[in-house]
Amino acid sequence: MAAGHVDGSGTAVRGAHVRGRGPRTAVDIDLLVRSGPPGPDLAGAVRDTVVTEVAHMCGLEAAEVTITVDDVSVRTGYPEEPHVR
């Protein structure tokens, strides 16, 4: 859920997996993102948010966050091209 709340990202989590023992964990996230924000900036913001939320909600350290972008959704709702007769 944390990944989906990154400002301006338009991310939707398609899958997440957490693994580890003790206070250190690894988080794998599969995302659908909206086109727009630069990929490295988006990934950094998602990573930071996930690390913070895992610590806050679970008291664990997300020592590794792997982000896989499964798909990029392009903007819809463009006006249709005028039809030529």
N, CA and C atoms as a LAMMPS dump frame, in Angstrom:
ITEM: TIMESTEP
0
ITEM: NUMBER OF ATOMS
255
ITEM: BOX BOUNDS ff ff ff
-5.0000000000000000e+02 5.0000000000000000e+02
-5.0000000000000000e+02 5.0000000000000000e+02
-5.0000000000000000e+02 5.0000000000000000e+02
ITEM: ATOMS id mol type element x y z
1 1 1 N 0.829 -1.193 0
2 1 2 C 0 0 0
3 1 3 C 0.871 1.254 0
4 2 1 N 1.996 1.205 0.675
5 2 2 C 2.857 2.377 0.756
6 2 3 C 3.329 2.816 -0.627
7 3 1 N 3.658 1.85 -1.481
8 3 2 C 4.139 2.176 -2.823
9 3 3 C 3.076 2.887 -3.637
10 4 1 N 1.824 2.534 -3.442
11 4 2 C 0.735 3.137 -4.189
12 4 3 C 0.392 4.545 -3.755
13 5 1 N 0.989 5 -2.654
14 5 2 C 0.677 6.332 -2.14
15 5 3 C 1.778 7.36 -2.394
16 6 1 N 2.732 7.035 -3.246
17 6 2 C 3.798 7.989 -3.565
18 6 3 C 3.206 9.103 -4.408
19 7 1 N 3.403 10.347 -3.976
20 7 2 C 2.836 11.5 -4.667
21 7 3 C 3.251 11.553 -6.125
22 8 1 N 2.258 11.684 -6.992
23 8 2 C 2.51 11.869 -8.41
24 8 3 C 2.917 10.623 -9.156
25 9 1 N 2.959 9.487 -8.466
26 9 2 C 3.467 8.297 -9.138
27 9 3 C 2.413 7.578 -9.953
28 10 1 N 1.191 7.546 -9.478
29 10 2 C 0.165 6.783 -10.165
30 10 3 C 0.467 5.302 -10.145
31 11 1 N 1.167 4.846 -9.105
32 11 2 C 1.531 3.448 -9.05
33 11 3 C 0.393 2.583 -8.546
34 12 1 N 0.354 1.38 -9.026
35 12 2 C -0.561 0.366 -8.513
36 12 3 C 0.268 -0.88 -8.266
37 13 1 N 0.193 -1.419 -7.089
38 13 2 C 0.973 -2.603 -6.76
39 13 3 C 0.289 -3.823 -7.352
40 14 1 N 1.024 -4.548 -8.151
41 14 2 C 0.5 -5.78 -8.751
42 14 3 C 0.89 -6.987 -7.924
43 15 1 N 1.868 -6.83 -7.076
44 15 2 C 2.303 -7.926 -6.218
45 15 3 C 3.393 -7.445 -5.286
46 16 1 N 3.454 -8.05 -4.116
47 16 2 C 4.5 -7.713 -3.153
48 16 3 C 4.841 -8.966 -2.367
49 17 1 N 6.098 -9.092 -2.036
50 17 2 C 6.568 -10.237 -1.278
51 17 3 C 7.594 -9.729 -0.271
52 18 1 N 7.451 -10.157 0.963
53 18 2 C 8.391 -9.773 2.019
54 18 3 C 9.043 -11.043 2.536
55 19 1 N 10.354 -11 2.679
56 19 2 C 11.066 -12.165 3.191
57 19 3 C 12.163 -11.705 4.14
58 20 1 N 12.562 -12.578 5.013
59 20 2 C 13.638 -12.272 5.94
60 20 3 C 13.384 -12.875 7.301
61 21 1 N 14.393 -12.788 8.128
62 21 2 C 14.301 -13.273 9.501
63 21 3 C 14.819 -12.19 10.416
64 22 1 N 14.21 -12.136 11.568
65 22 2 C 14.649 -11.135 12.534
66 22 3 C 14.197 -9.752 12.104
67 23 1 N 14.921 -8.742 12.529
68 23 2 C 14.478 -7.373 12.272
69 23 3 C 14.764 -6.858 10.856
70 24 1 N 15.536 -7.605 10.053
71 24 2 C 15.862 -7.162 8.69
72 24 3 C 15.026 -7.943 7.684
73 25 1 N 14.454 -7.223 6.724
74 25 2 C 13.61 -7.856 5.718
75 25 3 C 14.02 -7.401 4.33
76 26 1 N 13.544 -8.134 3.349
77 26 2 C 13.687 -7.735 1.944
78 26 3 C 12.275 -7.665 1.374
79 27 1 N 12.015 -6.636 0.585
80 27 2 C 10.694 -6.426 0.012
81 27 3 C 10.827 -6.395 -1.511
82 28 1 N 10.027 -7.219 -2.177
83 28 2 C 9.965 -7.226 -3.643
84 28 3 C 8.6 -6.694 -4.045
85 29 1 N 8.575 -5.713 -4.94
86 29 2 C 7.329 -5.074 -5.344
87 29 3 C 7.231 -5.067 -6.868
88 30 1 N 6.085 -5.469 -7.393
89 30 2 C 5.787 -5.379 -8.824
90 30 3 C 4.786 -4.254 -9.009
91 31 1 N 5.107 -3.292 -9.877
92 31 2 C 4.269 -2.103 -10.045
93 31 3 C 3.757 -1.921 -11.456
94 32 1 N 2.598 -1.311 -11.53
95 32 2 C 2.073 -0.731 -12.757
96 32 3 C 2.193 0.767 -12.536
97 33 1 N 2.864 1.474 -13.424
98 33 2 C 3.028 2.913 -13.242
99 33 3 C 2.415 3.673 -14.405
100 34 1 N 2.014 4.897 -14.11
101 34 2 C 1.504 5.795 -15.134
102 34 3 C 2.702 6.492 -15.762
103 35 1 N 2.649 6.716 -17.054
104 35 2 C 3.751 7.419 -17.698
105 35 3 C 3.809 8.846 -17.164
106 36 1 N 4.976 9.381 -17.109
107 36 2 C 5.121 10.754 -16.637
108 36 3 C 6.384 10.959 -15.828
109 37 1 N 6.375 10.553 -14.538
110 37 2 C 7.55 10.834 -13.728
111 37 3 C 8.745 10.001 -14.19
112 38 1 N 9.957 10.566 -14.114
113 38 2 C 11.146 9.807 -14.508
114 38 3 C 11.29 8.548 -13.653
115 39 1 N 11.63 7.436 -14.293
116 39 2 C 11.728 6.151 -13.608
117 39 3 C 12.617 6.126 -12.379
118 40 1 N 13.857 6.618 -12.47
119 40 2 C 14.716 6.582 -11.29
120 40 3 C 14.173 7.413 -10.121
121 41 1 N 13.572 8.545 -10.422
122 41 2 C 12.983 9.371 -9.36
123 41 3 C 11.819 8.651 -8.699
124 42 1 N 10.975 8.04 -9.514
125 42 2 C 9.826 7.301 -9.001
126 42 3 C 10.279 6.126 -8.144
127 43 1 N 11.231 5.354 -8.642
128 43 2 C 11.725 4.196 -7.894
129 43 3 C 12.326 4.62 -6.56
130 44 1 N 13.065 5.709 -6.543
131 44 2 C 13.656 6.206 -5.298
132 44 3 C 12.596 6.625 -4.293
133 45 1 N 11.562 7.293 -4.773
134 45 2 C 10.483 7.735 -3.888
135 45 3 C 9.699 6.543 -3.346
136 46 1 N 9.44 5.555 -4.199
137 46 2 C 8.733 4.346 -3.75
138 46 3 C 9.58 3.625 -2.711
139 47 1 N 10.862 3.466 -2.99
140 47 2 C 11.752 2.779 -2.052
141 47 3 C 11.759 3.483 -0.704
142 48 1 N 11.951 4.789 -0.691
143 48 2 C 11.995 5.549 0.562
144 48 3 C 10.69 5.404 1.348
145 49 1 N 9.578 5.46 0.638
146 49 2 C 8.268 5.341 1.298
147 49 3 C 8.088 3.954 1.896
148 50 1 N 8.466 2.922 1.155
149 50 2 C 8.322 1.552 1.65
150 50 3 C 9.214 1.329 2.872
151 51 1 N 10.456 1.781 2.822
152 51 2 C 11.371 1.625 3.96
153 51 3 C 10.787 2.295 5.203
154 52 1 N 10.284 3.514 5.037
155 52 2 C 9.713 4.257 6.167
156 52 3 C 8.483 3.56 6.728
157 53 1 N 7.582 3.117 5.863
158 53 2 C 6.337 2.499 6.321
159 53 3 C 6.567 1.129 6.953
160 54 1 N 7.499 0.34 6.431
161 54 2 C 7.793 -0.959 7.039
162 54 3 C 8.343 -0.74 8.453
163 55 1 N 9.212 0.243 8.617
164 55 2 C 9.744 0.551 9.948
165 55 3 C 8.64 1.04 10.877
166 56 1 N 7.795 1.912 10.377
167 56 2 C 6.726 2.5 11.192
168 56 3 C 5.668 1.463 11.57
169 57 1 N 5.207 0.698 10.597
170 57 2 C 4.09 -0.22 10.833
171 57 3 C 4.511 -1.534 11.494
172 58 1 N 5.716 -2.013 11.169
173 58 2 C 6.116 -3.349 11.626
174 58 3 C 7.307 -3.344 12.576
175 59 1 N 7.998 -2.211 12.657
176 59 2 C 9.202 -2.163 13.486
177 59 3 C 10.355 -2.939 12.888
178 60 1 N 10.323 -3.132 11.566
179 60 2 C 11.373 -3.884 10.874
180 60 3 C 12.182 -2.967 9.973
181 61 1 N 13.385 -3.411 9.657
182 61 2 C 14.233 -2.671 8.715
183 61 3 C 14.118 -3.314 7.342
184 62 1 N 13.638 -2.576 6.364
185 62 2 C 13.593 -3.062 4.981
186 62 3 C 14.984 -2.804 4.396
187 63 1 N 15.859 -3.774 4.58
188 63 2 C 17.249 -3.628 4.168
189 63 3 C 17.413 -3.67 2.656
190 64 1 N 16.444 -4.275 1.983
191 64 2 C 16.497 -4.381 0.525
192 64 3 C 15.094 -4.189 -0.021
193 65 1 N 14.955 -3.315 -1.008
194 65 2 C 13.673 -3.119 -1.679
195 65 3 C 13.928 -3.257 -3.182
196 66 1 N 13.348 -4.282 -3.772
197 66 2 C 13.497 -4.526 -5.206
198 66 3 C 12.19 -4.129 -5.881
199 67 1 N 12.294 -3.228 -6.842
200 67 2 C 11.108 -2.721 -7.537
201 67 3 C 11.177 -3.174 -8.989
202 68 1 N 10.12 -3.846 -9.434
203 68 2 C 10.001 -4.269 -10.817
204 68 3 C 8.808 -3.552 -11.42
205 69 1 N 9.041 -2.839 -12.506
206 69 2 C 7.934 -2.179 -13.206
207 69 3 C 7.398 -3.172 -14.216
208 70 1 N 6.19 -3.68 -13.944
209 70 2 C 5.558 -4.674 -14.815
210 70 3 C 4.999 -4.063 -16.086
211 71 1 N 4.471 -2.843 -15.965
212 71 2 C 3.8 -2.237 -17.103
213 71 3 C 3.742 -0.731 -16.886
214 72 1 N 3.628 -0.002 -17.991
215 72 2 C 3.467 1.448 -17.94
216 72 3 C 2.149 1.784 -18.615
217 73 1 N 1.3 2.464 -17.881
218 73 2 C -0.005 2.866 -18.397
219 73 3 C 0.132 4.249 -19.017
220 74 1 N -0.283 4.387 -20.254
221 74 2 C -0.218 5.685 -20.908
222 74 3 C -1.482 6.468 -20.601
223 75 1 N -1.361 7.749 -20.665
224 75 2 C -2.484 8.635 -20.364
225 75 3 C -3.609 8.412 -21.369
226 76 1 N -4.822 8.366 -20.845
227 76 2 C -5.984 8.222 -21.713
228 76 3 C -6.801 9.494 -21.645
229 77 1 N -7.763 9.602 -22.505
230 77 2 C -8.639 10.761 -22.471
231 77 3 C -8.222 11.878 -23.406
232 78 1 N -7.284 11.589 -24.317
233 78 2 C -6.911 12.594 -25.302
234 78 3 C -8.11 12.839 -26.209
235 79 1 N -8.294 14.056 -26.653
236 79 2 C -9.386 14.288 -27.6
237 79 3 C -9.155 13.484 -28.875
238 80 1 N -10.217 13 -29.428
239 80 2 C -10.081 12.225 -30.664
240 80 3 C -9.716 13.158 -31.806
241 81 1 N -8.974 12.6 -32.749
242 81 2 C -8.616 13.342 -33.943
243 81 3 C -9.899 13.613 -34.734
244 82 1 N -10.005 14.789 -35.326
245 82 2 C -11.189 15.041 -36.148
246 82 3 C -11.216 14.094 -37.347
247 83 1 N -12.386 13.639 -37.669
248 83 2 C -12.55 12.757 -38.815
249 83 3 C -12.579 13.587 -40.094
250 84 1 N -11.815 13.143 -41.077
251 84 2 C -11.787 13.819 -42.376
252 84 3 C -12.752 13.098 -43.293
253 85 1 N -13.617 13.843 -43.968
254 85 2 C -14.562 13.225 -44.904
255 85 3 C -14.167 13.518 -46.313
